[in-house]
Amino acid sequence: MGETGRAGGAPGPGASAGGRARARDLGVAPGIFDPGPLNAITDVAGVRVGHATVIEGDSVRTGVTAVFPHGGNVYLDRVPAALHVGNGFGKLVGSTQLRELGELETPILLTSTLSVFRAADALVAWMLEQPGMERVRSLNPVVGETNDGLLNAIRQRPITAERPARGDPRRGRGAGPAPPPRAYSETSDAVALGAGASARRLAAA
């Protein structure tokens, strides 16, 4: 077996240039269909992924990832959505309405466990500012989490309602096969809403 886990050393779809194996390279093939050219969710037409990393001092190491299902206003052009709970310990904002109506009306944000609620507030604020949203009186932000407390001073909750001052959150390239964080740092300026000053620096880079 080669360094990527495939016979002859040939990298599989989405294997990084540095030889870091992905699931399919190790014989794990989720689903019944073949992957796209990048083996990423951005192989789906219109899907964009962006990420902003927040690093402050010696203790804060966190960030926000945003997934846009298409390039328009998700509230005005909603997409079908479903939810399966594999571990009920998650803090997924927006899950109740998503399961009831079966549709998504905002981009999806992923962030640190204790920052979920601030990220949801930032997402609502950003959505209400978009054209055509002037009369909206109900909105269901969808924000998921991962507990990064082993790497990050999670109780500081640095994700705030501040939004990057520049950039179009829909202007992103698909997250490619490179391992994080580079795959995300090249995707979208200002897409990760509410990441504060560190995200603005990333967006301006």
N, C-alpha and C positions, 0 to 999 in steps of 0.2 A: 504494500500500500504506500502511496505517496504521502507527502506531508499534509495534504488536505484531506486524506482519508479515502481517496478514490484510487482505483487501480491505475498504475502507470503514472501517478502524480498529477493527472489532469484535473484542474479545478472544476468543480461543478458550478451550476448557475449560482451566481452571487458569492462565490468564494473570493476572499480578499486577495490582493496581490501579495500580501505578506504571508500567505499560507494559513491564515486563521480559518479553521473549519466552521461551517454552518451546519444546521441540522441535517439537511439532505446529504451533505458530504460525509456524514457519519451514519448514513443508512436510515435516518428518520424522515419519512415522507408523509407529512400531514396532508390530509385531503385526498381527493381522487384525480385532481388535474395537475398537469405539468406546470412548473413555475414560469413566470415571464422572464424576459432577458436580464432583469436586475434581481429577480427573486425577492421582490419588495412589494409592499402594498401600493407603491407609486407606479407599478406596472399597470394598475387600473387607470384607464384614461380619466384625467381630470383630478385625481387625488394628489394632494401636495402635503408634505410633512416639513415642519420647521422646528427648530430647537434653539433655546437660549440657555446657556450655562451661567449660573450665578456663583461666583467665587469671591468671598470676602474674608480678609484676614486669614487666620490659620484654622478656622473652624467651620465656615460655611462652604459647603460643596453640594449644590443642588441645581435645580433648573426646571424648565417648563418645556414640554413638547406639545405641539398643536398639529392636529390632523384635519385637513379640509377635504371634504368629499368631492367638491367641485370648485370652480373658480367664481361662482356667483354668491348671492346672499342665501345662505342655507335656510333661513327662516322663510323667505319668500319662495324658495324652490327646494322643498324638503325632499329628503331621500328615505327610502325604506330602511328600517333598522330593527335589530333584534338583540336580545340579551340572554345569555345563559350564565347562571351563577354556579361556579365551580368551587368557590370558597367564600362563604357568606361573611367573612371577616373584613371584606373590602369596604372602603368608604367611597362609593360611587354616587356622586351628586347627579340627580336627574334620572335615576333608574326607574322610578315608579311610573312617570309619564311615558318614558321610552317603551316600557313593557306594555302599557295600556294602549297606546296609539300606534306603536310599531313604526315610528318615524323619528328622524333626527332633525332638529331645527336650529342647531348651532354647530360650529366646529367642536371637535373633541379635544380637551386638554388633559394632559397627564403631568402630575407634579408630585411633590413630597406630601406625605400623609397629612401633616398638620397645616399644610398650605392649600389644601383642596378648596377650602371655603373662600379664602382670599382670591384664589384663581377664578372661582366661579363668579365672584362679584366683579372682577375685572372683565371677564368674558361678557357678562350682562351689560356692563357699562359700554364696552366696545360695540356690541351688537346694536344697542339702542342708538348709537351715533351714526349708524350706517344709513344711506339713502333709502327711503321707502319705509323706515321703521318709526316714523313720527307718531303714529296712532297705536302702536303696539302696547298692550297692557298686560300681557302674560308672555313669559319666555322660559324655556326649559334648558338651562345650561347643562352640558354633560362633561363632568370632570372626574377623572379617575386618579389613582394614586399608587405610589410605591413607597414603602418605608425605608428611607435612606439614612435612618438614625445611626447606623454603624459608621457611616462616612461623614455625616453632616450634623451640625448642631441644630437638630430638627426643631427644638423648642423656640429658636429665634424667629422662625417663620418669615424669611426675608422676601417671599413672594408677596408683592403688594399690588394695589390697584393702579400704580404707575404704569403707563404704557410707553413703549419706545416712541420717540418724537418723530421718527421718519420711517419711510418704507411702506410698501403695500403688502399686507399679510398674504395676499393670494399669489404674489410673485415668487414662487419657489420652484426649484428644480427637484426632481425626484431624488429621494435618498438612495444613494447608490450602494454598491457592494462593499465599500470601504468600512472598516469597523468604526463604531462610535469612538470619539465624538466627531471625527472629521466628516463622516457621512452627513451629519446633521448641521454642522457649522456652515456648510456650503448651500444649504437649502433655501432659506427664506429669511430676508431681513424683516424684523419686526413681527414675525408670525407668532412668537411665543408671548402672549399677552400677559402683562403684569409681572414681568421679571425684573423690574426696577432698573437702577442705574447700570448694573453690570450687563443687563441685556441690551441697553442702549449702546453701550460701548461695543458689544458684539455686533449689533446691527450696523453700526457705523464703520466697522472694520472692512 
